[in-house]
Amino acid sequence: MRIRCLLLFLVVSSVANADIEEEYDRLARQVVPRDGFPVLFDPVLTPVDKAKGIGEKEPVIGVVVDGDAQAFPISIMGRHELANIVCGKKPLTVSW
């Protein structure tokens, strides 16, 4: 009986997920298409003392790995949402 219930749940779940995807396609993609924000792959980073156009108090997403520190301004991440980087010799994805 448990196996039948589990299979029924999986079938119902997949139907519900299909309905959610259709609803998402109908509503959300009208504003921003899927993959509408370009992902940053290994972006060129600028030392903070040479960065232009970024205010002293601008919020950033900060990452520190093994003493290697990097910061990503929210104003830039708002247009990209994801950045794939290497920090402290470790591959990371920064998300906003």
C-alpha positions as YAML, in Angstrom:
chain: A
units: angstrom
residues:
- id: 1
  name: MET
  ca: [0.00, 0.00, 0.00]
- id: 2
  name: ARG
  ca: [2.84, 2.39, 0.77]
- id: 3
  name: ILE
  ca: [4.33, 1.95, -2.68]
- id: 4
  name: ARG
  ca: [1.00, 2.71, -4.36]
- id: 5
  name: CYS
  ca: [0.58, 5.84, -2.23]
- id: 6
  name: LEU
  ca: [4.09, 6.99, -3.09]
- id: 7
  name: LEU
  ca: [3.52, 6.44, -6.81]
- id: 8
  name: LEU
  ca: [0.23, 8.33, -6.63]
- id: 9
  name: PHE
  ca: [1.99, 11.18, -4.82]
- id: 10
  name: LEU
  ca: [4.72, 11.31, -7.48]
- id: 11
  name: VAL
  ca: [2.17, 11.41, -10.29]
- id: 12
  name: VAL
  ca: [0.16, 14.15, -8.56]
- id: 13
  name: SER
  ca: [3.37, 16.06, -7.81]
- id: 14
  name: SER
  ca: [4.54, 15.96, -11.41]
- id: 15
  name: VAL
  ca: [1.14, 17.18, -12.63]
- id: 16
  name: ALA
  ca: [1.18, 19.98, -10.05]
- id: 17
  name: ASN
  ca: [4.72, 20.95, -11.10]
- id: 18
  name: ALA
  ca: [3.65, 21.05, -14.75]
- id: 19
  name: ASP
  ca: [0.77, 23.37, -13.79]
- id: 20
  name: ILE
  ca: [3.17, 25.60, -11.86]
- id: 21
  name: GLU
  ca: [5.56, 25.75, -14.86]
- id: 22
  name: GLU
  ca: [2.69, 26.68, -17.18]
- id: 23
  name: GLU
  ca: [1.54, 29.40, -14.77]
- id: 24
  name: TYR
  ca: [5.12, 30.68, -14.50]
- id: 25
  name: ASP
  ca: [5.44, 30.76, -18.29]
- id: 26
  name: ARG
  ca: [2.14, 32.61, -18.58]
- id: 27
  name: LEU
  ca: [2.92, 35.28, -15.98]
- id: 28
  name: ALA
  ca: [6.59, 35.73, -15.15]
- id: 29
  name: ARG
  ca: [8.16, 35.38, -18.56]
- id: 30
  name: GLN
  ca: [6.10, 38.26, -19.85]
- id: 31
  name: VAL
  ca: [8.30, 40.54, -17.76]
- id: 32
  name: VAL
  ca: [11.68, 38.82, -17.80]
- id: 33
  name: PRO
  ca: [12.37, 35.84, -20.03]
- id: 34
  name: ARG
  ca: [14.15, 32.80, -18.61]
- id: 35
  name: ASP
  ca: [17.92, 33.46, -18.65]
- id: 36
  name: GLY
  ca: [17.14, 37.17, -19.05]
- id: 37
  name: PHE
  ca: [19.96, 38.11, -16.67]
- id: 38
  name: PRO
  ca: [23.43, 37.33, -18.03]
- id: 39
  name: VAL
  ca: [25.55, 35.29, -15.62]
- id: 40
  name: LEU
  ca: [29.04, 36.62, -14.89]
- id: 41
  name: PHE
  ca: [31.73, 34.03, -15.57]
- id: 42
  name: ASP
  ca: [35.09, 34.81, -13.95]
- id: 43
  name: PRO
  ca: [34.50, 38.60, -14.01]
- id: 44
  name: VAL
  ca: [37.43, 41.01, -14.06]
- id: 45
  name: LEU
  ca: [37.71, 42.37, -10.52]
- id: 46
  name: THR
  ca: [38.94, 45.87, -9.69]
- id: 47
  name: PRO
  ca: [40.74, 46.76, -6.46]
- id: 48
  name: VAL
  ca: [38.49, 48.87, -4.25]
- id: 49
  name: ASP
  ca: [40.83, 51.89, -4.38]
- id: 50
  name: LYS
  ca: [40.57, 51.94, -8.20]
- id: 51
  name: ALA
  ca: [36.86, 51.20, -8.57]
- id: 52
  name: LYS
  ca: [34.91, 53.98, -10.28]
- id: 53
  name: GLY
  ca: [31.23, 54.76, -9.90]
- id: 54
  name: ILE
  ca: [30.78, 52.78, -6.71]
- id: 55
  name: GLY
  ca: [29.99, 54.78, -3.60]
- id: 56
  name: GLU
  ca: [31.80, 54.31, -0.33]
- id: 57
  name: LYS
  ca: [28.61, 53.11, 1.37]
- id: 58
  name: GLU
  ca: [27.22, 51.01, -1.47]
- id: 59
  name: PRO
  ca: [26.02, 47.60, -0.25]
- id: 60
  name: VAL
  ca: [28.00, 44.64, -1.52]
- id: 61
  name: ILE
  ca: [27.97, 40.87, -1.30]
- id: 62
  name: GLY
  ca: [31.26, 39.96, 0.33]
- id: 63
  name: VAL
  ca: [33.09, 36.66, -0.01]
- id: 64
  name: VAL
  ca: [36.22, 35.62, 1.92]
- id: 65
  name: VAL
  ca: [37.83, 32.22, 1.36]
- id: 66
  name: ASP
  ca: [41.26, 31.34, 2.77]
- id: 67
  name: GLY
  ca: [42.10, 35.04, 3.19]
- id: 68
  name: ASP
  ca: [41.08, 35.96, -0.38]
- id: 69
  name: ALA
  ca: [38.37, 38.66, -0.22]
- id: 70
  name: GLN
  ca: [36.07, 39.74, -3.04]
- id: 71
  name: ALA
  ca: [33.06, 42.05, -3.10]
- id: 72
  name: PHE
  ca: [30.23, 42.35, -5.58]
- id: 73
  name: PRO
  ca: [28.16, 45.58, -5.58]
- id: 74
  name: ILE
  ca: [24.43, 44.99, -5.36]
- id: 75
  name: SER
  ca: [23.95, 47.48, -8.23]
- id: 76
  name: ILE
  ca: [25.87, 45.13, -10.53]
- id: 77
  name: MET
  ca: [24.50, 41.88, -9.10]
- id: 78
  name: GLY
  ca: [20.98, 43.22, -9.59]
- id: 79
  name: ARG
  ca: [21.59, 43.10, -13.34]
- id: 80
  name: HIS
  ca: [23.35, 39.72, -13.37]
- id: 81
  name: GLU
  ca: [22.07, 37.78, -10.31]
- id: 82
  name: LEU
  ca: [24.85, 35.15, -10.56]
- id: 83
  name: ALA
  ca: [28.62, 35.37, -10.71]
- id: 84
  name: ASN
  ca: [30.84, 32.32, -11.10]
- id: 85
  name: ILE
  ca: [34.21, 33.08, -9.53]
- id: 86
  name: VAL
  ca: [37.30, 31.53, -8.02]
- id: 87
  name: CYS
  ca: [38.03, 32.77, -4.51]
- id: 88
  name: GLY
  ca: [40.79, 31.29, -2.39]
- id: 89
  name: LYS
  ca: [41.42, 28.75, -5.18]
- id: 90
  name: LYS
  ca: [37.87, 27.44, -4.79]
- id: 91
  name: PRO
  ca: [35.15, 27.79, -7.43]
- id: 92
  name: LEU
  ca: [32.05, 29.56, -6.10]
- id: 93
  name: THR
  ca: [28.79, 30.97, -7.34]
- id: 94
  name: VAL
  ca: [27.69, 34.28, -5.86]
- id: 95
  name: SER
  ca: [23.94, 34.82, -6.06]
- id: 96
  name: TRP
  ca: [21.69, 37.81, -5.52]
...
